[in-house]
Amino acid sequence: MLQAVLNGSRPADAHPALPVIARHLARDARSVAELGITAVHVHPRAPDGQETLDPIYVGDTVAAIRAQVPGMEIGVTTGRWIQPDPRKRIEAVYAWGHLGVGKPDVCSVNVHEKGWIDVCAAARAVGIGVELGVWTSGDAVTLRTNGVPPGTTRVLAESTVSDPETAVAEGVRILRALGTLPVPVLIHGEETGAWPVLEYAMRMGIDTRIGFEDVLVTPRGWLATGNDHLVSEALRIRV
């Protein structure tokens, strides 16, 4: 699987084509769907442009994407940096379960964040899958110790080392620490480490992702024109 990550935590001025508001995220979701992408991950924003877990804005964003691409798997974040209080993150996830067409299919939950197990349980209770974010080999050990929570869709092995010379090695360390899991693993890098990790994943037949959340430039270092440009570059590598 190649997933498209459309905006992440980047500020609106990070790139002229960065999608922030719901209709722009929906536009980009449609453009990558036309290239064969079946799953997107987005960070919904409030009117002030800040990331939010508020059901109103999460629902609006998911519903807008679903209207453009009905069959798309739509994932959102539950990041601690958006809402530090784990109890409020849990409340938000429970509320998402009542959003109808605005209900996300999956949500990402980072293993290193306080309350992650309870956030996963809340997601499962309302029928939302979980992408478990594993940022380090230590996080991998934590996950193996606690076990993969029920309702987990996939595990994200996230190499946060941006150095292109070591990003792949860091990703491999995480994969080895994870060992054999009962769910698929998706590996990805970020910034200048994004393309080397993606190339490694495609060579090894492992799920991966690409988009403005992870990188703004093409493998040659040119500024990408949009998420569809990044996806096209990734598919060229796969071929």
C-alpha positions as MATLAB code, in Angstrom:
seq = 'MLQAVLNGSRPADAHPALPVIARHLARDARSVAELGITAVHVHPRAPDGQETLDPIYVGDTVAAIRAQVPGMEIGVTTGRWIQPDPRKRIEAVYAWGHLGVGKPDVCSVNVHEKGWIDVCAAARAVGIGVELGVWTSGDAVTLRTNGVPPGTTRVLAESTVSDPETAVAEGVRILRALGTLPVPVLIHGEETGAWPVLEYAMRMGIDTRIGFEDVLVTPRGWLATGNDHLVSEALRIRV';
ca = [
       0.000    0.000    0.000;
       1.056    3.558   -0.716;
      -0.712    6.009    1.564;
      -0.868    9.754    0.909;
      -0.246   12.065    3.884;
      -1.589   15.384    2.735;
      -0.603   18.080    5.250;
       0.573   16.975    8.709;
       1.517   19.659   11.218;
       3.033   22.037    8.691;
       1.974   25.703    8.892;
      -0.077   27.050    6.021;
       2.867   29.029    4.636;
       5.183   25.983    4.442;
       4.285   25.481    0.773;
       2.047   27.402   -1.648;
       0.017   24.254   -2.419;
      -0.228   22.867    1.134;
      -3.874   21.843    1.740;
      -5.165   23.135    5.063;
      -8.911   23.746    4.847;
     -11.366   20.915    4.278;
     -12.158   21.589    0.621;
      -8.459   21.750   -0.294;
      -7.776   18.476    1.504;
     -10.712   16.964   -0.387;
      -9.301   18.302   -3.661;
      -5.924   16.725   -2.980;
      -7.518   13.458   -1.896;
      -9.337   13.312   -5.213;
      -6.156   14.093   -7.162;
      -4.172   11.293   -5.494;
      -7.120    8.894   -5.817;
      -6.928    9.424   -9.575;
      -3.390    8.024   -9.340;
      -4.602    4.887   -7.556;
      -4.202    5.909   -3.916;
      -6.817    4.331   -1.636;
      -5.816    5.758    1.776;
      -5.057    9.267    3.026;
      -3.981   10.659    6.375;
      -4.825   14.268    7.238;
      -4.564   16.731   10.114;
      -7.867   18.674   10.293;
      -7.649   22.377   11.095;
      -9.815   24.894   12.912;
     -10.728   28.188   11.189;
      -7.565   29.774   12.631;
      -5.452   27.198   10.794;
      -4.391   25.340   13.926;
      -4.598   21.559   14.170;
      -7.631   20.353   16.069;
      -9.369   17.252   17.387;
     -12.682   19.119   17.660;
     -15.412   16.836   16.249;
     -16.948   19.737   14.313;
     -13.852   20.333   12.210;
     -12.741   16.713   12.053;
     -16.212   15.763   10.822;
     -16.278   18.559    8.247;
     -12.882   17.528    6.873;
     -13.639   13.811    6.687;
     -17.071   14.414    5.156;
     -15.594   16.717    2.511;
     -13.037   14.092    1.520;
     -15.617   11.313    1.516;
     -17.871   13.337   -0.766;
     -15.062   13.578   -3.317;
     -13.678   10.039   -2.893;
     -16.344    7.767   -1.345;
     -14.156    4.652   -1.190;
     -11.081    6.293    0.330;
      -9.740    5.189    3.719;
      -9.520    8.440    5.686;
      -7.243    8.707    8.698;
      -6.703   11.556   11.166;
      -4.287   12.211   14.005;
      -4.730   12.135   17.794;
      -1.371   13.807   18.496;
      -0.540   14.919   22.025;
       0.845   18.204   20.689;
      -2.712   19.115   19.656;
      -4.353   18.124   22.960;
      -1.953   17.345   25.840;
      -4.688   16.012   28.149;
      -5.227   12.299   27.353;
      -8.725   12.414   28.834;
      -9.752   15.093   26.336;
      -8.175   13.117   23.497;
     -10.261   10.121   24.534;
     -13.412   12.268   24.708;
     -12.720   13.584   21.215;
     -12.335   10.078   19.792;
     -15.583    8.960   21.394;
     -17.312   11.983   19.855;
     -15.938   11.113   16.402;
     -17.934    7.900   16.581;
     -21.157    9.918   16.201;
     -20.109   11.883   13.116;
     -21.810    9.712   10.487;
     -20.184   10.375    7.108;
     -17.672   12.559    8.953;
     -16.416    9.665   11.078;
     -12.770    8.793   10.316;
     -11.965    5.251    9.254;
      -8.730    5.215   11.247;
      -6.785    7.425   13.637;
      -3.090    7.465   14.415;
      -2.056    6.935   18.052;
       1.567    7.332   19.102;
       2.860    4.648   21.445;
       5.129    7.067   23.322;
       2.242    9.344   24.320;
       0.602    9.068   27.731;
      -2.778    7.361   27.589;
      -2.191    5.689   24.213;
      -3.762    2.391   25.261;
      -6.943    4.138   26.418;
      -7.120    6.201   23.216;
      -6.905    2.952   21.244;
      -9.694    1.444   23.348;
     -11.890    4.487   22.699;
     -11.324    4.211   18.966;
     -12.218    0.529   18.955;
     -15.359    1.205   20.999;
     -16.701    3.525   18.294;
     -15.541    1.484   15.308;
     -12.489    3.509   14.288;
      -9.329    1.631   13.359;
      -5.929    2.545   14.780;
      -2.569    3.236   13.202;
       0.015    2.812   15.957;
       2.897    5.279   15.639;
       6.241    3.781   16.675;
       8.997    6.403   16.531;
      11.916    4.530   18.114;
      13.102    1.010   18.866;
      12.190    1.786   22.493;
       8.609    2.431   21.401;
       8.719   -0.901   19.578;
       9.694   -2.651   22.815;
       6.840   -0.878   24.601;
       4.393   -2.123   21.985;
       5.669   -5.682   22.133;
       5.463   -5.609   25.928;
       1.868   -4.381   25.942;
       0.737   -6.238   22.838;
      -1.022   -4.847   19.774;
      -4.383   -3.442   20.945;
      -7.553   -4.920   19.426;
      -8.804   -2.860   16.505;
      -5.346   -1.949   15.236;
      -5.283   -1.543   11.446;
      -1.522   -1.188   11.051;
       1.676   -0.183   12.809;
       3.633    2.834   11.566;
       7.401    2.439   11.800;
       8.363    6.099   11.683;
      12.008    6.929   11.076;
      12.288   10.456   12.459;
      15.962   10.717   11.477;
      16.071   13.169    8.595;
      19.691   12.440    7.631;
      19.378   10.530    4.329;
      22.509    8.518    5.164;
      21.041    7.055    8.369;
      17.236    7.294    7.966;
      16.928    3.808    6.487;
      19.130    2.274    9.173;
      16.924    3.829   11.856;
      13.822    2.463   10.169;
      15.351   -1.005    9.979;
      16.198   -0.851   13.690;
      12.554   -0.131   14.453;
      11.370   -2.960   12.205;
      13.724   -5.424   13.884;
      12.607   -4.302   17.337;
       8.967   -4.759   16.314;
       9.556   -8.341   15.235;
       6.629  -10.286   13.827;
       3.263   -8.591   14.309;
      -0.328   -9.712   13.667;
      -1.034   -6.574   11.598;
       0.686   -4.916    8.602;
       3.576   -2.505    9.137;
       3.965    0.744    7.189;
       7.407    2.351    7.223;
       8.205    5.940    6.292;
      10.758    8.693    6.792;
      10.613   12.453    6.863;
      12.227   15.432    5.150;
      15.497   14.419    3.443;
      15.112   10.929    4.890;
      11.676   10.399    3.336;
      12.735    9.282   -0.139;
      15.478    6.844    0.948;
      13.049    5.149    3.355;
      10.329    5.019    0.698;
      12.738    3.455   -1.787;
      13.756    0.878    0.822;
      10.109    0.055    1.587;
       9.258   -0.435   -2.073;
      12.319   -2.577   -2.639;
      11.376   -4.779    0.327;
       7.643   -4.881   -0.429;
       6.631   -3.039    2.751;
       3.728   -0.578    2.924;
       4.818    3.066    2.883;
       3.533    6.605    2.421;
       4.333    9.977    0.853;
       2.930   13.498    0.860;
       3.470   16.999    2.157;
       3.392   15.824    5.781;
       6.665   14.004    5.221;
       8.468   15.952    2.501;
       8.047   19.006    0.277;
      10.531   18.131   -2.451;
      10.989   15.443   -5.111;
      13.819   12.881   -5.006;
      15.900   15.336   -7.063;
      15.366   18.083   -4.505;
      12.927   20.156   -6.570;
       9.949   21.720   -4.808;
       6.924   19.527   -5.516;
       3.923   21.158   -7.159;
       1.442   19.217   -5.030;
       0.667   15.977   -3.232;
      -0.165   14.383   -6.567;
       3.322   15.276   -7.808;
       4.899   13.505   -4.827;
       2.683   10.463   -5.343;
       3.598   10.349   -9.035;
       7.296   10.390   -8.123;
       6.760    7.565   -5.626;
       4.875    5.462   -8.166;
       7.690    5.974  -10.654;
      10.078    4.503   -8.101;
       7.765    1.534   -7.601;
       7.710    0.849  -11.307;
];
